[in-house]
Amino acid sequence: MLLVKDTKRFLSEIYEKEKSKLFRRLANLLERRKIETFQRRGYKSNL
Protein backbone atom coordinates (compact mmCIF):
# COMPACT_ATOMS: atom_id res chain seq x y z
CA MET A 1 0.00 0.00 0.00
CA LEU A 2 2.84 2.36 0.90
CA LEU A 3 4.35 1.92 -2.56
CA VAL A 4 1.14 3.08 -4.25
CA LYS A 5 0.97 6.21 -2.06
CA ASP A 6 4.63 7.00 -2.77
CA THR A 7 4.10 6.52 -6.49
CA LYS A 8 1.09 8.82 -6.46
CA ARG A 9 3.01 11.47 -4.55
CA PHE A 10 5.95 11.09 -6.95
CA LEU A 11 3.70 11.43 -10.00
CA SER A 12 1.89 14.45 -8.58
CA GLU A 13 5.24 16.15 -7.85
CA ILE A 14 6.37 15.52 -11.42
CA TYR A 15 3.02 16.79 -12.67
CA GLU A 16 3.31 20.00 -10.63
CA LYS A 17 6.85 20.65 -11.87
CA GLU A 18 5.96 19.97 -15.50
CA LYS A 19 2.80 22.04 -15.20
CA SER A 20 4.70 25.09 -13.94
CA LYS A 21 7.31 24.63 -16.67
CA LEU A 22 4.57 24.38 -19.27
CA PHE A 23 2.79 27.47 -17.96
CA ARG A 24 6.04 29.43 -17.97
CA ARG A 25 6.74 28.37 -21.55
CA LEU A 26 3.21 29.32 -22.56
CA ALA A 27 3.50 32.70 -20.82
CA ASN A 28 6.81 33.38 -22.56
CA LEU A 29 5.30 32.45 -25.90
CA LEU A 30 2.30 34.73 -25.35
CA GLU A 31 4.55 37.56 -24.18
CA ARG A 32 6.74 37.22 -27.25
CA ARG A 33 3.73 37.12 -29.56
CA LYS A 34 2.27 40.20 -27.85
CA ILE A 35 5.54 42.11 -28.27
CA GLU A 36 5.79 41.09 -31.94
CA THR A 37 2.21 42.21 -32.50
CA PHE A 38 2.89 45.57 -30.84
CA GLN A 39 6.04 46.07 -32.90
CA ARG A 40 4.18 45.19 -36.09
CA ARG A 41 1.59 47.85 -35.26
CA GLY A 42 4.34 50.36 -34.64
CA TYR A 43 4.08 50.55 -30.87
CA LYS A 44 7.20 50.62 -28.75
CA SER A 45 7.27 47.64 -26.42
CA ASN A 46 7.71 48.60 -22.79
CA LEU A 47 10.71 46.45 -21.89
C-alpha positions in Angstrom: 0.0 0.0 0.0 2.8 2.4 0.9 4.3 1.9 -2.6 1.1 3.1 -4.3 1.0 6.2 -2.1 4.6 7.0 -2.8 4.1 6.5 -6.5 1.1 8.8 -6.5 3.0 11.5 -4.6 5.9 11.1 -6.9 3.7 11.4 -10.0 1.9 14.4 -8.6 5.2 16.2 -7.8 6.4 15.5 -11.4 3.0 16.8 -12.7 3.3 20.0 -10.6 6.8 20.7 -11.9 6.0 20.0 -15.5 2.8 22.0 -15.2 4.7 25.1 -13.9 7.3 24.6 -16.7 4.6 24.4 -19.3 2.8 27.5 -18.0 6.0 29.4 -18.0 6.7 28.4 -21.6 3.2 29.3 -22.6 3.5 32.7 -20.8 6.8 33.4 -22.6 5.3 32.5 -25.9 2.3 34.7 -25.3 4.6 37.6 -24.2 6.7 37.2 -27.2 3.7 37.1 -29.6 2.3 40.2 -27.9 5.5 42.1 -28.3 5.8 41.1 -31.9 2.2 42.2 -32.5 2.9 45.6 -30.8 6.0 46.1 -32.9 4.2 45.2 -36.1 1.6 47.8 -35.3 4.3 50.4 -34.6 4.1 50.6 -30.9 7.2 50.6 -28.8 7.3 47.6 -26.4 7.7 48.6 -22.8 10.7 46.5 -21.9 
